Amino acid sequence: MSRYLTNTAFAVWLGVATPALADGLSVVIVPPFPTAPTQSLDTSILNDAQLAQFTMTAPLPQDLDTSVAEVVGRQSNISNFGTACGPSMTMNAAIDAMLVVNIFAPCLPYDMIRFEHEGLSFTVPMPMTGELTMLLPALSESADVHAHLSDGTTLSASTDVPDAVNFARVALQWSGADPGELVAKAPKVLDGSVVHLGQSMDADGAVLHVFSSRIDEVTSGGVVRFSMRAPVTSENCAVEHETRVRRRVPGEPVSAYDMTLKGPGCEAVGESLELKNVLQDLKLSRN
């Protein structure tokens, strides 16, 4: 074999050239592959026990099962945000005899909470975060508020509100689906306002509306006239509605009473109903 053919063949064997480069000669070069002796397994020296041998695993000990249960239990007490599920409640007095109420229940998102204050109640849905903060007009100088959760837990908080003696407040609780509202018509000099609290989606829900007027700064007397107004819907027509009123005016005895209202027939759906002369007017005199 010529030196040129030998070099070309070597290049083909290395994969850097093709046989066609071998000066037109058809050359097929197969590189040698190393061969190794094949060893066969002599199964005659193995018995059946060596060919198929299994190890039996002992059952899990009872304490390991208990440990798994404890881990699962701990996980069930952690919210989706990685915080402990234990609910808590705080409350502080704020300006204008208001209460700052905070509920923390991270494992009860969207829960419907029922609040109670001075014999009145209202329901509020919990946000997705499981934390709720709201302002509530204090209806007494020593305020107690209770929060009832769907899992049966009741949270309570108390605080003193000395400024409550300077406010006249009339509160209306309206229970049931599609409840109405408290309407207050007051002279501008009285500087009164109505706070709407709660959300009621069904017969178990309730809202609370509170009219407030600061009386220690009243420079001119006047009369606040109250009424109750509600839209007529397919949910509240021709059914009874339970309401409760609490009236606290400095210089007067505290009064509270219940009323049962019956909605109009369902042929009135779409209309608005206003009840006048149902609630006592509030007369405020100049100091």
N, C-alpha and C positions, 0 to 999 in steps of 0.2 A: 504494500500500500504506500502511495506517495506521501511525502510530508504534508502537501496541501490537503490531500484527502483525509490524512490523519487528524490534522488540525480542525478541519470542518466537522469531522465526525465527533471530535471532542466537544466542539461548540454545540452541536446538536444535542449531545448527551447532557450538557449543562443547561439546555433550554434557552440559549441565546441566539440560536440560528436554526434554520430548517434544513432538512435534507436537500431541498432544491438548490441550495447554495453550493452543493458539492460538485460544482463544475458540470451540471447536467446529469450527473450520475444518480440513479435511484439507489439510494442506500438506506437501509432500515437498520437502525442501531438500537438495540435494547440494552439498557444498562443492567448490569448484573445486580441482583438483589441478594442480600445475605440470607442464607437459610439456617434455620436452627432446628435441631432435632426435636421432634414431637414426642412429648412424654404422655403416656396414657396412665390413667388412674387405676391402680390395682384395687378394685373394690373387694377383693377376696379377703383382705385383711381387716375390713370393717364389718362390724355386726349391725344388726337392726337398730339397736339402741343408739349407736353412734351416727347412723344415717338420719335418724329422725328423733331428735331429742328436744323437748319443750320444757320450759320452766314455768310452773304454776305461780301466779301472782297472788299474794295474800290479799284478802279484802281490806278496804280502807279502814283504818282504825276509827273508833267512834269520836275521838277527840279531833281528828281531821275534819270529819263531817261537821262538828260543832264550829270549828274555825271558819269553814266556808259559810255557814249560816250567819256567823257574826259579821263577816265581811259584807254579805248581802244586806244584813240589817243596817250596817253603817252606811252603805251606799243609798239605801232607801231614805235616810235622814239627811241627805245632801241635795240641795236644789240644783237646777240646771246651770246656775251661775256659780256653783262650787261653794255656796254658803250653807251654814247649818239651817235646818228646817224650823227650829224652835221659834214660834211667833213672839212678838213683843209689842208693847205700846208705850208711848210717851205722850205727855201733854203739858203745855205751858201756857200761861196767860200772856196775851199780847195787847197792843193798844186798842182802845175803844171797847174794852171788855169782851174781847174775842179770845177763843181758845185755839191754839195750834195743836192739832191732833195728828200723831204719826203712828201708822200701823206697819209693822214689818213682818210679813209672812211669805217668804220666798217660795215655799212649796205649795202655796195655794193661789197661783195666778188665776185671774178671772173669777175668783170666788166672790160671792155676794155676801157682804158684811152687813149685819144689822147693828146699828148704833142706838143706844138709849141714853137720854139725858133729861132729867127732871120729869120722868113719866112719859116722854115723847120718844118716838123711834122713827128711823128712816133707814133705807138700804142703799148701799153704795157698792158698785162693782170694783173689785181689786184689779189694778193694772197688770199687764203681763210681767212686769218686774217683781211683783209681789210686795211693793212698797207704796203706801198711800199717805199723802199729807193733805190736810184740809183745814179750813177755818170754820169754826162753829161759834155762833153768838152764845155767850154764857147766859143762862137763865136764872142764875143765883150767884151769890157772893162766894159760896163754897161749892165748886162745881165737881160733880162726879159723872164720869162718862164710862159706859160699858160697851164693849164690842164683842158680838157673838159671831164666831166663825162656823163654817159648814161642818167641820170635823168635831164639833161639840165644845171647842175651847172658848172660854170667856175671858177676855182681857179687860182690865179695869185701871183707871187712872183718876187722880184727884188733884185739885189745885185751888188756891184761893184767888178770887177775882174781885179785889176791893172796888174797882171802878164800876162794877155792875150796878151799884146803887144810883148811879147817875144816868141810867138808861131806862126808858119805858119800852117794854117789848111785848108783842103779841105774836104767838106762834101757832101755826096750824099744821097738824099732821093729817095727811090724806092717804088712805090705804087703798090698794087695789090697782088693777090695770088701767092705764091711761088716766091718772088722777088729774084733778084740777089744780088751781093755784089760788094763792091769797092776793087780792088786789087791794092796795091802800092808796087812797087819794088824800094827800095832805098838803097844806099850804107850804110854799117854798121856804118860809121862815122857820118851819119846824125841822127842815133838813133831814127828813126821814128816808129810809131805804128798806127794801125787802131783799133778804138773802134766800136763795133757793138751794136746798140741799137734797141729795138723794136722787135715786132713779128707781122707778117702779115699773116692772115689765109684766107682772102677773098679780094674782090675788095675794101672794105672800109679800109683795113689796110695799114700800111706803115712801112718801116724800115729806119733807119738813120745810115750811116757809116761815121766816121770822121777820117781822117788821121791827125796826129799831129807830128810836129817836132819842138823842141826848137832851135831857131836860135841864141840866144844870147851866146850860148856856142859852136857853130859850129867852129871847128878848121880846117876843110877842106871843100871845096865846092863840090857840086855834083848835080845830077839831079834825081828827083823822077819821075818815069814813072807810069802813071795810066792806068788802064783798068777796064772794067765792065764784070763780069762773072756771069752766071746763068745756073742752070740745066734746061733742057727742060722737062716739065711735061705736063700732060693732062690738068692742070689748067691754064698754061700760054702759051701754044702753040697757034700760029695763032691769038693772041690777042695783042692789044696795051698796052703798059706800060708807065705810066707817071713818069718821073723822074725830079728831080731838083738838081742843083749843086750850092754850095756857096763856094767861094774861098776868103780866107782872108790871105794875106801875108803882113807883115810889110814892108812898103816902096812902096806898090802897092795899087791902088784903089780896094776897095772891089767889087767883081763881083758876080752876081747871074743870072742864066738862067735856062729855062725849056727845056726838051727834051722829045720827044715821040718815043718810041722804039717799034717795032713790032717783036714779037717772030716768030721763024721759023714754018713751017708746022708741024702738029701733027705726021707726019711720022718720025720726029726727036726726038720723046719722048725717054728719056733715055740718050740722048747725053748732052754734056756740051757746052754752047756757050760763047765765050769770045770776047768782043768788044774792039779792040785796036784803038788807035789814035782818040778816041772819046773825051777824056778829055785832057785838056792842061797839059803838063808836068810842074813840079815845079822845077825851077832852084834856088838853094841856093848857095850863095857864102860865102867864108870865111870872117869873121869879122876882 
